[in-house]
Each structure stands twice: as structure tokens, then as C-alpha cells.
Amino acid sequence: MSLNNDQMRMLDERTRRFLEKGQQQMLIGAEWRDARDGGRLQVINPADEQSLGSVPAAGEADVDDAVMAARAALEDGPWGRARPAGRERLLLKLADLMERDARVLAQLDSVDNGKSAQIAEAVDITLAIAFFRYMAGWATKIEGGTHEVSALMAAPEAEFSAFTRREPVGVVAAIVPWNFPLLMAAWKLAPALAAGCTVVLKPAEQTPLSALYLGSLIQEAGFPAGVVNVITGDGPGTGAPLTRHPGVNKISFTGSTEVGQMIGRAAMDNMARVTLELGGKSPMIVLDDYDPEQAAQGAAQAIFFNHGQVCSAGSRLYVHKSRYDQVVEGLARLADGMTLGHGLDPNHHMGPLVSREQMERVLGYINSGREQGAEVMTRGDDAPTQGYFVRPTVFAGTDDALRVAREEIFGPVVVALPYDDIEEVARRANDSAYGLAASIWSNDLSRVHRLIPRIKAGSVWVNCHNMLDPTMPFGGYKMSGFGRDMGRDSLNAYLETKSVVMAL
């Protein structure tokens, strides 16, 4: 294990015990096991580039075992006969166990992903627990309806009873990204289990640890074997055979648009249901009446939260020309004041990016912005030399065609652009392949209400950004995917509707 003595002292004893195992196993059915071929993947601490241990590299045979275990639990085991109240109790029990071990889950995400353990516990884990509790309540509220049918093809004197049933879609492949490992797992597991489905959960290969720990909590809560299976591995070796497996009835994926398109095509081959929450290039629109200092603070939160590794990050900042200089200068000052360091240390504002690949990608975009003529407003120095650290970067630009203004960077990089009027900024905000989220910053609610319907995005926040709640659906327009996570909409994505007509 790569942590130094000071970092080890920051860990909860339960976190230390988990990490000291070194070689982790994955959960298939009731068994914790290695991959059939013995393959393993190293798990790297992005703060020091050292190994935290290894996890199994599941292959096609392991994927098949997991899908078959999920199928057996659904069709032959007690889960398919479980009553709604029983599913509700298990989900609430799991939420209680997650609350008990919240610090452990946060610390595992911190050492695995690089994020602040303190913020992960306060935000990621808290929201995940709240979502399990919210979805637990829906387990007992799944309902169909009765219908008065005309039965035009029958004799006039014939009588019929007609109703609809909502039934679980079946076996779910849940594939989660590395930016919010535990939270994204909750977004997929909670509605699937509330609906009565079984799940094969595949965490990102960069950040598998909290999902494996969650698997142990799922067992402790008393879920029957095979209801949730947690398999580890990379995209080509594990994710691809999972998404094309004929035994999978539903795929829920969060990640890049490019991978989402491939998964969507694979799903259609088997007519599997699919939910895709993909990329974003979310605009922040600051109107001319809004306080520049508050706008700068809001913009900093929107882009630098989770090191900018957020699909809905406010990476395009449109500011009215009368406020532009003040907002950009204030945002640059806030960025330059941020300290970088290990996510376990609460004294630092920002940790490393998740991997060397991601660091090099973000640095490439920063170089591209410079080369294309955007002005760098931040220092860009004093980042730690060990680990995958990138300083928060603010560009001032005038051209929406810049790569940093059009492409998803997924890092702590924002480009600020001036505009003249509402008509112009609405058009420019929508001039993107993406449509995941946007925010509007103004105290003029009349103009805000006129602007909201013109923004083509799945979420529009006003005077805030990245504000999520279990009751509010989250998903995108255009290339940001389709379907919704969270809210009642997410439950419906795991249910099929069956029509029943009965001659009396």
C-alpha cells in the first residue's frame, strides 16, 4: 500500500484493514473470487502514482457467471418473489450500513480517485445514502391501472376486465464512471433494486474500491446471493462483453459520449433497454444585474468542484460585457488561491486528477487554448511534481470556436466569453453538441423565466450550479444522452409495462 505514515494515520481503522488486503476479490453470486484466468489490474493512487493493490480483471467467462447469477436470483431465487416491503427494508438497511461506514467509503474514493475525503463524505456519500432511502420508498409504490376497454373486435354483449402491471425489466448491467464512483453506483443500484431487478455492477477500472466495499455491505444487509454482483475490469475485457451479453435486459451507463454511442449500438443488437448519461459542455450565463463577486464564486464552484471532473461542470462562462472583466479577474484570483495536495488532507482545496491519461488530456487542452490565442488568466505554477495534479486554469476568450470552448475537457479548466444581449447568449449557449446542464445567474426573475425554456439542457440551475437532489431527474439533451437518473423517472427506466385484457 502506497500511503505514507501521516496519511495512514488519517485513515479510519476499517479503511486500513480493507486496503491492507492488497489483492481484492470481486463478488459473483454469494462468492468473493478472482477472475477465472487469474488476470489482475493494479489500482493506482493518483496522488503519488503508487499501487494501492490490485483487483481481478474479469473476462468473458466471469461476465457470463455474473449475468447467470443475476438471472438465477431473479427467476429461481427468493428475490423474484420478494414483496415490495421486503425490498424497501433491505434498501433502508443498506442505507443505514452506508451511513455507519460513510467515512470508509469516502476515504476509499479519495485514495482511489484523488478527491477530497472530507468533501466526498459530505457530498458524494451523503447524497448516495439519501438516494437509497428515497428509492426505498418507491418500492412499495409501484402500481398499474385499470382500464375500461371498448373491445371493438368482440361481440357487443361481451364483457372484459383490463389492467396494466409494472414489472422489473430484468437483469441490469450498471456501468459507472470514475469521477463519482460510489454515488454513480447508488444512482443505478437503488432504482434497479427498488423495481425488483438484479444487477451486475461494473465500476471503472481506475476506481473499483468503494464498489467492492459496497458489495460487502450489500451482503451484510441481507440481499440474497446474486441480486447484486460486482465485477471489476477494464472496458474492452469486461465492459464490452457485459453490454453485449444476451442475458442482460437493461444497460445503464454513465461516461463519455463516444463510449455511450458504442454501448447504445450494442444494446440495440439485443434490444436491451438503455439509459445513457454522457458528456457535457455546460454554459454558465451571468446577466448584467448580477453581483460580479458572487458570480465569480459561483463560477469557481461550478468548474472546480471535484477538480472539474464533472459531466455537468460549468466549463463555458458567458458574462455580459459590462461585468466581464470583474468576474474573470475575481474567478482567476479564486483559482490562484487554491492549494493542491492529497485528498486525505483537509487543508487542501484540490487533489490530483484520476490518472496520468486524464492529466495529459487536460494539459493538452490547456496547451491548445494557449496556441489558439486564448489568454491564460491564472498562474499555472506550483503544482506538486509527484502525482497527477493540474492547477485550476481560467481562459479569457472571444471565440466560441476554440477547442477549450467546444470540447469536453473534464478537468479544472474554464473559458470565459463576453456577450452583448440575451438573444445572442441563448444562441451561443445552445451552439454545442451537448445539452446536459446550464446555469443562469441573475436576480431579474422575469428575464430568467424567459431564458429557461430557450436553453436546450436537461437541467437548468438558477444562481447555483450542480445542485442535485434525489427527487430531481438528471440527464441530457442531444449528445449528452437519453433517459434520466434520479427522481421517479429513474425508477420507470427499470420497469416494463404489461397490458392484461381478460374476457369475463
C-alpha positions as CSV (number, residue, x, y, z in Angstrom):
1,M,0.0,0.0,0.0
2,S,1.4,3.4,-1.1
3,L,0.2,5.7,1.7
4,N,2.8,7.3,4.0
5,N,2.6,7.2,7.8
6,D,0.9,10.6,8.0
7,Q,-1.8,9.5,5.5
8,M,-2.2,6.2,7.2
9,R,-3.0,7.9,10.5
10,M,-5.7,9.9,8.7
11,L,-7.5,6.6,7.7
12,D,-10.3,5.0,9.6
13,E,-9.2,1.6,11.0
14,R,-11.7,-0.1,8.8
15,T,-10.3,1.6,5.7
16,R,-6.8,0.5,6.7
17,R,-7.9,-3.1,7.1
18,F,-9.6,-3.1,3.7
19,L,-6.6,-1.6,1.9
20,E,-4.1,-3.9,3.7
21,K,-5.7,-6.9,1.9
22,G,-3.9,-5.7,-1.2
23,Q,-5.3,-8.2,-3.6
24,Q,-9.1,-7.7,-3.7
25,Q,-11.7,-10.1,-5.0
26,M,-15.0,-9.5,-6.8
27,L,-18.5,-10.6,-5.9
28,I,-20.3,-13.1,-8.1
29,G,-23.4,-14.7,-6.6
30,A,-22.5,-15.5,-3.0
31,E,-18.8,-15.9,-3.7
32,W,-15.8,-13.5,-3.5
33,R,-13.5,-14.7,-6.1
34,D,-10.7,-14.0,-8.6
35,A,-11.0,-13.9,-12.3
36,R,-11.1,-17.4,-13.9
37,D,-7.9,-16.7,-15.8
38,G,-6.2,-15.1,-12.8
39,G,-5.8,-11.7,-14.5
40,R,-5.5,-8.7,-12.3
41,L,-5.4,-4.9,-12.6
42,Q,-3.3,-2.6,-10.5
43,V,-5.2,0.2,-8.6
44,I,-3.1,3.4,-8.6
45,N,-3.2,6.2,-6.0
46,P,-3.3,9.3,-8.2
47,A,-1.7,11.5,-5.5
48,D,1.6,9.6,-5.6
49,E,1.4,7.2,-8.6
50,Q,1.9,4.2,-6.4
51,S,-0.1,1.0,-6.2
52,L,-2.9,0.5,-3.7
53,G,-3.2,-3.2,-4.6
54,S,-5.0,-5.0,-7.4
55,V,-8.4,-6.2,-8.4
56,P,-9.5,-9.1,-10.7
57,A,-9.6,-8.4,-14.4
58,A,-12.9,-10.1,-15.2
59,G,-13.1,-11.8,-18.6
60,E,-15.9,-13.0,-20.7
61,A,-16.3,-16.2,-18.7
62,D,-16.6,-14.1,-15.5
63,V,-19.1,-11.8,-17.0
64,D,-21.2,-14.8,-18.0
65,D,-21.0,-16.2,-14.5
66,A,-22.2,-12.8,-13.1
67,V,-25.1,-12.5,-15.5
68,M,-26.2,-16.1,-14.9
69,A,-26.0,-15.5,-11.1
70,A,-28.2,-12.4,-11.5
71,R,-30.6,-14.3,-13.8
72,A,-30.9,-17.2,-11.3
73,A,-31.5,-14.8,-8.4
74,L,-34.3,-13.1,-10.4
75,E,-36.0,-16.2,-11.8
76,D,-35.2,-19.0,-9.4
77,G,-34.2,-17.4,-6.1
78,P,-36.2,-15.5,-3.4
79,W,-35.6,-12.1,-5.0
80,G,-38.2,-12.7,-7.8
81,R,-40.8,-13.5,-5.1
82,A,-39.8,-10.7,-2.7
83,R,-42.6,-8.4,-1.6
84,P,-42.2,-4.7,-2.1
85,A,-42.0,-4.0,1.6
86,G,-39.1,-6.6,1.8
87,R,-37.2,-4.7,-0.9
88,E,-37.8,-1.5,0.9
89,R,-36.5,-2.8,4.2
90,L,-33.3,-4.1,2.6
91,L,-32.6,-0.8,0.8
92,L,-33.1,1.1,4.1
93,K,-30.9,-1.4,5.9
94,L,-28.2,-0.8,3.2
95,A,-28.5,2.9,3.6
96,D,-28.0,2.6,7.4
97,L,-24.9,0.5,6.8
98,M,-23.5,3.0,4.4
99,E,-24.2,5.8,6.9
100,R,-22.3,3.8,9.5
101,D,-19.3,3.3,7.2
102,A,-19.6,6.7,5.4
103,R,-16.1,7.7,6.3
104,V,-14.7,4.4,5.0
105,L,-16.5,4.8,1.6
106,A,-15.3,8.4,1.4
107,Q,-11.7,7.6,2.1
108,L,-11.7,4.7,-0.4
109,D,-13.0,7.1,-3.1
110,S,-10.4,9.6,-2.0
111,V,-7.3,7.4,-2.3
112,D,-8.7,5.8,-5.5
113,N,-9.9,8.9,-7.3
114,G,-7.9,11.7,-5.7
115,K,-10.9,13.7,-4.5
116,S,-11.1,15.3,-1.0
117,A,-12.3,12.7,1.5
118,Q,-13.9,15.4,3.6
119,I,-16.0,16.6,0.6
120,A,-16.7,13.1,-0.6
121,E,-18.2,12.2,2.8
122,A,-20.2,15.5,3.0
123,V,-21.4,15.4,-0.7
124,D,-20.9,12.1,-2.5
125,I,-21.7,9.6,0.3
126,T,-24.4,11.7,1.8
127,L,-26.2,12.1,-1.5
128,A,-25.8,8.3,-2.2
129,I,-27.4,7.4,1.2
130,A,-30.2,9.9,0.7
131,F,-30.9,8.4,-2.8
132,F,-31.1,4.8,-1.4
133,R,-33.6,6.0,1.2
134,Y,-35.6,7.9,-1.4
135,M,-35.8,5.0,-3.8
136,A,-36.6,2.5,-0.9
137,G,-39.9,4.4,-0.6
138,W,-40.8,3.8,-4.2
139,A,-40.5,0.1,-3.9
140,T,-44.0,0.0,-2.2
141,K,-45.5,2.5,-4.7
142,I,-45.1,0.7,-8.0
143,E,-48.6,0.5,-9.5
144,G,-50.5,-0.2,-12.7
145,G,-54.0,0.9,-13.5
146,T,-57.4,-0.4,-14.5
147,H,-59.0,0.4,-17.9
148,E,-62.5,0.5,-19.4
149,V,-62.0,-1.1,-22.8
150,S,-64.4,-0.9,-25.7
151,A,-63.2,-4.3,-27.1
152,L,-64.3,-3.3,-30.6
153,M,-63.4,-6.7,-32.1
154,A,-65.7,-8.5,-29.7
155,A,-69.4,-9.1,-29.7
156,P,-71.4,-6.2,-28.3
157,E,-72.6,-8.2,-25.2
158,A,-69.0,-9.3,-24.3
159,E,-67.5,-8.1,-21.0
160,F,-63.9,-7.6,-20.2
161,S,-61.6,-6.6,-17.4
162,A,-58.4,-4.8,-18.3
163,F,-55.5,-3.6,-16.3
164,T,-51.7,-2.9,-16.5
165,R,-48.9,-4.2,-14.5
166,R,-45.4,-2.7,-13.9
167,E,-42.8,-5.4,-13.7
168,P,-39.0,-5.4,-13.3
169,V,-37.1,-5.1,-16.6
170,G,-34.8,-8.0,-15.6
171,V,-31.1,-8.2,-15.3
172,V,-29.3,-4.8,-15.3
173,A,-25.8,-4.1,-16.4
174,A,-24.8,-1.0,-14.4
175,I,-21.5,0.6,-15.6
176,V,-20.3,3.6,-13.6
177,P,-17.5,6.1,-14.2
178,W,-14.5,7.1,-12.1
179,N,-15.4,10.6,-11.2
180,F,-18.1,9.7,-8.6
181,P,-17.5,6.0,-8.0
182,L,-19.9,5.4,-5.1
183,L,-22.5,8.0,-5.9
184,M,-22.9,6.8,-9.5
185,A,-23.2,3.2,-8.3
186,A,-26.1,4.3,-6.0
187,W,-27.8,6.1,-8.8
188,K,-28.1,2.8,-10.7
189,L,-28.4,0.3,-7.9
190,A,-31.2,2.0,-5.9
191,P,-33.9,2.2,-8.6
192,A,-33.0,-1.1,-10.1
193,L,-33.4,-2.9,-6.7
194,A,-36.5,-0.9,-5.8
195,A,-38.0,-2.1,-9.1
196,G,-37.1,-5.7,-8.3
197,C,-34.3,-6.1,-10.8
198,T,-31.0,-7.9,-10.3
199,V,-27.7,-6.1,-11.2
200,V,-24.2,-6.7,-12.5
201,L,-22.3,-3.7,-11.4
202,K,-19.0,-2.8,-13.1
203,P,-17.1,0.1,-11.6
204,A,-14.5,1.9,-13.6
205,E,-11.1,0.2,-13.6
206,Q,-9.5,3.3,-12.2
207,T,-11.8,3.4,-9.1
208,P,-13.1,0.0,-8.1
209,L,-12.5,0.0,-4.3
210,S,-15.7,1.6,-3.0
211,A,-17.9,-0.6,-5.2
212,L,-16.2,-3.7,-3.7
213,Y,-16.7,-2.4,-0.2
214,L,-20.3,-1.6,-1.1
215,G,-20.7,-5.3,-2.2
216,S,-19.7,-6.4,1.3
217,L,-22.4,-4.0,2.8
218,I,-25.0,-5.4,0.4
219,Q,-24.2,-8.9,1.7
220,E,-24.3,-7.7,5.3
221,A,-27.7,-6.0,4.7
222,G,-29.1,-9.4,3.7
223,F,-29.7,-9.2,0.0
224,P,-30.0,-12.7,-1.5
225,A,-27.0,-14.1,-3.4
226,G,-26.8,-12.9,-7.0
227,V,-29.1,-9.9,-6.6
228,V,-26.0,-7.6,-6.8
229,N,-22.8,-8.8,-8.4
230,V,-19.7,-6.6,-8.5
231,I,-17.2,-7.4,-11.3
232,T,-14.0,-5.5,-11.9
233,G,-12.0,-5.0,-15.1
234,D,-11.5,-2.6,-18.0
235,G,-13.7,-1.6,-20.8
236,P,-12.7,-3.9,-23.6
237,G,-12.2,-7.0,-21.4
238,T,-15.1,-6.6,-19.0
239,G,-17.4,-3.8,-20.1
240,A,-17.8,-4.8,-23.7
241,P,-18.8,-8.5,-23.1
242,L,-21.2,-7.3,-20.4
243,T,-23.0,-4.8,-22.6
244,R,-23.4,-7.3,-25.5
245,H,-24.4,-10.2,-23.2
246,P,-27.8,-11.7,-24.4
247,G,-28.8,-12.2,-20.8
248,V,-28.8,-8.5,-20.0
249,N,-32.1,-6.8,-20.3
250,K,-31.1,-3.2,-19.4
251,I,-27.9,-1.3,-19.6
252,S,-27.4,1.9,-17.5
253,F,-24.1,3.7,-18.4
254,T,-22.6,6.9,-17.3
255,G,-19.5,8.1,-19.1
256,S,-18.2,9.6,-22.3
257,T,-20.4,10.2,-25.4
258,E,-18.1,8.1,-27.6
259,V,-18.3,5.0,-25.3
260,G,-22.1,5.7,-24.8
261,Q,-22.6,5.5,-28.6
262,M,-20.9,2.1,-28.8
263,I,-23.0,0.8,-25.8
264,G,-26.2,2.1,-27.4
265,R,-25.4,0.2,-30.6
266,A,-24.6,-3.0,-28.6
267,A,-27.8,-2.6,-26.7
268,M,-29.9,-2.5,-29.9
269,D,-28.4,-5.8,-31.1
270,N,-30.2,-7.5,-28.1
271,M,-33.0,-4.9,-27.8
272,A,-31.8,-4.2,-24.3
273,R,-33.3,-1.2,-22.6
274,V,-30.7,1.5,-22.1
275,T,-30.1,4.7,-20.2
276,L,-27.1,6.8,-21.2
277,E,-25.8,9.8,-19.2
278,L,-23.0,11.1,-21.2
279,G,-20.8,14.2,-21.8
280,G,-21.4,17.9,-21.3
281,K,-20.1,21.3,-22.0
282,S,-22.4,23.2,-19.7
283,P,-22.8,27.0,-20.0
284,M,-23.0,29.4,-17.1
285,I,-24.8,32.6,-18.1
286,V,-24.2,35.7,-16.0
287,L,-26.7,38.5,-16.7
288,D,-25.7,42.2,-16.3
289,D,-27.6,42.7,-13.0
290,Y,-25.7,40.0,-11.0
291,D,-23.0,40.8,-8.5
292,P,-19.6,40.1,-10.0
293,E,-18.1,38.8,-6.8
294,Q,-20.9,36.3,-6.3
295,A,-20.7,35.3,-9.9
296,A,-17.0,34.6,-9.6
297,Q,-17.6,32.5,-6.5
298,G,-20.4,30.6,-8.2
299,A,-18.3,30.0,-11.3
300,A,-15.4,28.6,-9.2
301,Q,-17.8,26.1,-7.5
302,A,-19.3,25.2,-10.9
303,I,-15.9,24.3,-12.6
304,F,-13.5,23.4,-9.8
305,F,-15.7,21.1,-7.7
306,N,-14.3,17.6,-7.9
307,H,-11.4,19.1,-9.9
308,G,-13.6,19.8,-12.8
309,Q,-14.2,16.0,-13.3
310,V,-18.0,16.5,-13.5
311,C,-20.1,15.9,-16.6
312,S,-22.2,19.0,-15.8
313,A,-19.2,21.2,-14.9
314,G,-19.7,24.9,-15.8
315,S,-16.9,24.9,-18.3
316,R,-18.2,27.7,-20.5
317,L,-18.7,31.0,-18.7
318,Y,-20.7,33.6,-20.6
319,V,-20.6,37.0,-18.8
320,H,-22.3,40.2,-20.0
321,K,-19.6,42.6,-21.3
322,S,-20.4,45.1,-18.6
323,R,-19.4,42.6,-15.9
324,Y,-16.9,40.5,-17.8
325,D,-13.6,41.9,-16.6
326,Q,-14.7,41.9,-12.9
327,V,-16.0,38.4,-13.0
328,V,-13.0,36.9,-14.8
329,E,-10.5,38.7,-12.6
330,G,-12.3,37.5,-9.5
331,L,-12.5,33.9,-10.8
332,A,-8.8,34.0,-11.6
333,R,-8.0,35.2,-8.0
334,L,-10.0,32.4,-6.5
335,A,-8.3,29.8,-8.8
336,D,-4.9,31.1,-7.9
337,G,-5.7,30.8,-4.2
338,M,-6.5,27.1,-4.3
339,T,-3.9,24.7,-2.8
340,L,-3.3,21.3,-4.2
341,G,-2.4,18.2,-2.3
342,H,-3.5,14.7,-1.1
343,G,-7.3,14.2,-0.8
344,L,-7.0,12.9,2.7
345,D,-5.6,16.2,3.9
346,P,-8.5,18.6,4.6
347,N,-6.2,21.6,4.3
348,H,-6.0,21.4,0.5
349,H,-8.7,22.6,-1.8
350,M,-8.0,20.2,-4.7
351,G,-6.4,16.8,-5.2
352,P,-5.0,15.1,-8.3
353,L,-6.8,14.1,-11.4
354,V,-7.7,10.5,-11.5
355,S,-5.0,9.2,-13.8
356,R,-1.9,10.1,-15.9
357,E,-4.0,9.7,-19.0
358,Q,-6.5,12.2,-17.7
359,M,-3.8,14.6,-16.6
360,E,-2.2,14.5,-20.0
361,R,-5.5,15.0,-21.7
362,V,-6.3,18.2,-19.6
363,L,-2.8,19.6,-20.1
364,G,-3.2,19.0,-23.8
365,Y,-6.3,21.2,-23.8
366,I,-4.6,23.9,-21.8
367,N,-1.8,24.0,-24.4
368,S,-4.4,24.1,-27.2
369,G,-6.1,27.1,-25.6
370,R,-2.8,28.9,-25.5
371,E,-1.9,28.0,-29.1
372,Q,-5.4,29.2,-30.3
373,G,-4.9,32.6,-28.7
374,A,-7.0,32.4,-25.5
375,E,-5.5,34.4,-22.7
376,V,-4.5,32.5,-19.5
377,M,-5.7,34.5,-16.5
378,T,-4.2,32.2,-13.8
379,R,-0.6,31.5,-12.7
380,G,-0.5,27.8,-13.6
381,D,2.6,27.1,-11.4
382,D,3.4,25.4,-8.1
383,A,1.5,22.1,-8.8
384,P,3.1,19.1,-6.9
385,T,5.6,17.3,-9.1
386,Q,4.5,13.8,-8.0
387,G,1.0,12.7,-8.7
388,Y,-1.5,13.7,-11.4
389,F,-2.0,17.3,-10.4
390,V,-3.2,20.1,-12.7
391,R,-3.7,23.7,-11.4
392,P,-7.1,25.3,-12.0
393,T,-6.9,27.3,-15.2
394,V,-9.1,30.2,-16.4
395,F,-9.0,31.3,-20.0
396,A,-10.4,34.6,-21.3
397,G,-11.5,34.3,-24.9
398,T,-13.7,35.8,-27.6
399,D,-14.2,32.9,-30.0
400,D,-16.7,30.1,-29.4
401,A,-14.8,28.0,-31.9
402,L,-11.8,27.4,-29.5
403,R,-11.4,23.8,-28.7
404,V,-11.5,24.7,-25.0
405,A,-14.9,26.3,-25.6
406,R,-16.4,23.4,-27.6
407,E,-15.0,20.1,-26.4
408,E,-15.4,18.4,-23.0
409,I,-12.2,18.7,-21.1
410,F,-13.2,17.1,-17.8
411,G,-10.7,19.0,-15.7
412,P,-10.3,22.3,-13.8
413,V,-10.4,24.4,-16.9
414,V,-12.9,27.1,-17.8
415,V,-13.1,29.6,-20.7
416,A,-14.9,32.9,-20.1
417,L,-16.6,34.6,-23.0
418,P,-18.3,38.0,-23.2
419,Y,-21.7,38.6,-24.8
420,D,-23.9,41.6,-25.6
421,D,-27.6,40.6,-25.1
422,I,-29.9,37.7,-24.2
423,E,-30.7,36.7,-27.7
424,E,-27.0,36.3,-28.5
425,V,-26.1,34.4,-25.4
426,A,-29.1,31.9,-25.7
427,R,-28.0,31.1,-29.3
428,R,-24.3,30.7,-28.3
429,A,-25.1,28.6,-25.2
430,N,-27.1,26.2,-27.4
431,D,-24.4,26.0,-30.1
432,S,-23.0,22.8,-28.7
433,A,-23.3,19.1,-29.4
434,Y,-24.1,18.7,-25.7
435,G,-27.1,19.6,-23.6
436,L,-26.6,18.2,-20.2
437,A,-26.9,21.3,-17.9
438,A,-26.7,25.0,-17.7
439,S,-27.0,27.7,-15.1
440,I,-28.3,31.3,-15.1
441,W,-27.1,33.9,-12.7
442,S,-29.5,36.9,-12.2
443,N,-31.9,38.4,-9.7
444,D,-34.2,39.5,-12.6
445,L,-36.6,36.6,-12.5
446,S,-38.6,37.9,-15.4
447,R,-35.6,37.6,-17.7
448,V,-34.6,34.3,-16.1
449,H,-38.0,32.8,-16.8
450,R,-37.9,33.9,-20.4
451,L,-34.4,32.4,-20.8
452,I,-35.0,29.0,-19.1
453,P,-37.2,27.5,-21.9
454,R,-34.7,28.6,-24.6
455,I,-31.8,26.7,-23.1
456,K,-31.6,23.2,-24.5
457,A,-30.4,21.2,-21.5
458,G,-31.7,18.6,-19.1
459,S,-31.1,20.7,-16.0
460,V,-31.1,24.5,-15.6
461,W,-30.0,25.9,-12.3
462,V,-30.6,29.5,-11.3
463,N,-28.0,31.2,-9.1
464,C,-26.4,27.8,-8.3
465,H,-24.7,25.0,-10.2
466,N,-24.5,21.2,-9.8
467,M,-27.3,21.3,-7.3
468,L,-28.6,17.7,-7.2
469,D,-31.4,16.2,-5.2
470,P,-32.8,12.6,-5.1
471,T,-36.2,13.9,-6.2
472,M,-34.9,15.7,-9.3
473,P,-34.3,13.7,-12.6
474,F,-30.8,14.2,-14.1
475,G,-29.9,13.6,-17.7
476,G,-29.3,15.4,-21.0
477,Y,-30.5,16.5,-24.4
478,K,-28.6,15.9,-27.7
479,M,-25.3,14.1,-27.4
480,S,-25.5,14.2,-23.6
481,G,-27.5,11.0,-23.8
482,F,-31.1,10.0,-23.1
483,G,-33.0,8.7,-20.1
484,R,-32.8,10.1,-16.6
485,D,-31.1,9.1,-13.4
486,M,-32.6,10.1,-10.0
487,G,-36.3,11.0,-9.4
488,R,-39.3,8.9,-10.2
489,D,-38.1,8.9,-13.9
490,S,-35.2,6.7,-12.9
491,L,-37.5,4.1,-11.4
492,N,-39.6,3.9,-14.5
493,A,-36.5,3.1,-16.6
494,Y,-36.2,-0.2,-14.7
495,L,-39.8,-1.2,-15.2
496,E,-41.8,-2.8,-18.1
497,T,-45.5,-2.2,-18.6
498,K,-47.6,-5.3,-19.3
499,S,-51.2,-4.9,-20.6
500,V,-53.7,-7.5,-19.5
501,V,-57.2,-7.9,-21.0
502,M,-59.4,-10.7,-19.6
503,A,-62.7,-11.9,-21.0
504,L,-65.4,-12.4,-18.3
